[in-house]
């Protein structure tokens, strides 16, 4: 499967996991820093996969 096909899902999964962790650590209220951190980690993961696969 090409990175374009699953890159969004990889990014979305990282954001979702980070948001869930931030939500639980913040006693049930949304945590923007955790969501932004998840977005950054997701983008880095997609970029790393693209680089490793040679686009």
N, C-alpha and C positions, 0 to 999 in steps of 0.2 A: 504494500500500500504506500502510495506517495505521501510525502510530508504534507503537501497541501490538503490531502484528504483527511488526515488525522491531526494536523497541527493545531487546528482550532480546539479539538476535543482535549488534546494534551494541555493547552493553555487553560481552557475552561475548567478542567479537572484540578489543576493547581490552584486556581482562584477559588474554586468551591471548597477544597480541603482547607485552605488557609482561612477562608471566611467562617467555616464551621468551627475550626479551632479557636479563632478570635472571638466568635460568638460565645462559645462555652467558657473561655477564660475571662470574658468581660461580663459574666453573670447574666447572660441572656439579652444583652443589648448589642447592636451592631458595632463592629470595630473596623473603622476605615483603614487604619494602618495595616492591619492584617490582610485586608482585601487588596490593598495596593501592593503589599509585599508578595502576595500570591500571584498578582498580575505580572510583577517583575520576574519572579522565579519562573512562571510559566513561559514568558517571552524568552527568557534565557534558555530554557529547556528546548523550546522549539528551534531557536537559533543554533543550539549545539547539535541537535539532531540533523538539521539541514547541513551544517558544516561537515559532520561525520559521514553523511550519505553522499556528499558531493553534489547537493542540490538535485 
